[in-house]
Amino acid sequence: MKPYPIQARRSVQILFLLAVVFIGAKFYLFVSCIEKGVTPDFERPAGVEAFLPISALVSLKHLLYTGTINRIHPSGLVLFLMICFTAVFAKKGFCSWVCPVGTLSDKWQNEIPIQAYLDYTVSMNQELRSIDRIDGIDPEKKQKMILIRSFQNP
């Protein structure tokens, strides 16, 4: 049986991952109604604002100047303050306990061949630099070659 802190961390990770998926699904339904020209019978989920980095800074400025939380972007501010708080007191606490990307990377850290990906990235960078050194090719064509090559599979 896993120690209690690991089980607690995993539970918190799953809870936040489910919250993010729920917010995303609700926002998708909201946007789908708007695109169809139908007024949704529910409000846009406030948690969507947490994914707009600029909203957190706007809300922080509003909080500092007025002393009140901005009603337009409240979740961006909450998330920003939570990240700052955990960064100061728990170092990587936000990434390892709350962030869904951290949850997914914990899950798949041993399943994704990171070394193979890094080797591919290094060889790709060398190849792209060699394309950039080719003389006599239109610069726009070079950019297209680099762009196309960067999307090709290894």
MOUR-V939195 format. One record per residue. N is the residue number from 1. SS is DSSP state (~ for helix, > for strand, _ for the rest). OMEGA is omega as a letter, one per 30 degrees, with the letter a starting at -180 (NA if undefined). D_FIRST is the distance of its C-alpha to the first C-alpha in whole Angstrom. Layout:
N:SS:OMEGA:D_FIRST  N:SS:OMEGA:D_FIRST
//
This chain:
1:_:a:0  2:_:l:4  3:_:a:7  4:~:a:9  5:~:l:12  6:~:l:10  7:~:l:9  8:~:l:13  9:~:l:14  10:~:l:13  11:~:l:15  12:~:l:18  13:~:a:18  14:~:l:18  15:~:l:21  16:~:l:23  17:~:l:23  18:~:l:24  19:~:l:27  20:~:l:28  21:~:l:28  22:~:l:30  23:~:l:32  24:~:l:33  25:~:l:34  26:~:l:36  27:~:l:38  28:~:l:39  29:~:l:40  30:~:a:42  31:~:l:44  32:~:l:44  33:~:a:46  34:~:a:48  35:~:l:49  36:_:a:50  37:_:a:53  38:_:l:51  39:_:a:50  40:_:l:46  41:_:l:46  42:_:a:43  43:_:l:43  44:_:a:41  45:_:a:38  46:~:a:38  47:~:l:35  48:~:a:37  49:~:a:38  50:~:a:35  51:~:l:36  52:_:a:39  53:~:a:39  54:~:a:43  55:~:l:42  56:~:a:40  57:~:l:43  58:~:l:45  59:~:l:43  60:~:l:43  61:~:l:46  62:~:l:47  63:~:a:45  64:~:a:47  65:~:a:50  66:~:a:50  67:_:l:47  68:_:l:46  69:_:l:43  70:_:a:45  71:_:a:45  72:_:a:45  73:_:a:42  74:~:a:39  75:~:l:36  76:~:l:37  77:~:a:38  78:~:l:35  79:~:l:32  80:~:l:35  81:~:l:34  82:~:l:31  83:~:l:30  84:~:a:33  85:~:a:31  86:~:l:28  87:~:a:30  88:~:a:31  89:~:a:29  90:_:l:25  91:_:a:27  92:_:a:25  93:~:a:23  94:~:a:25  95:~:a:24  96:~:a:20  97:~:a:20  98:~:a:23  99:_:l:25  100:~:l:24  101:~:l:25  102:~:l:22  103:~:a:20  104:~:l:22  105:~:l:22  106:~:a:18  107:~:a:18  108:~:a:21  109:_:a:21  110:_:a:20  111:_:a:22  112:_:a:26  113:_:a:28  114:~:a:29  115:~:l:31  116:~:l:33  117:~:l:33  118:~:l:34  119:~:l:37  120:~:a:38  121:~:l:39  122:~:a:41  123:~:l:43  124:~:l:44  125:~:l:45  126:~:l:47  127:~:l:48  128:~:l:49  129:~:l:51  130:~:l:53  131:~:a:54  132:~:a:55  133:_:a:57  134:_:l:59  135:_:l:63  136:_:l:65  137:_:l:63  138:_:a:63  139:~:l:60  140:~:l:59  141:~:l:59  142:~:l:56  143:~:l:54  144:~:l:54  145:~:a:53  146:~:a:50  147:~:a:49  148:~:a:49  149:~:a:48  150:~:l:45  151:~:l:44  152:_:l:44  153:_:l:41  154:_:NA:40
//
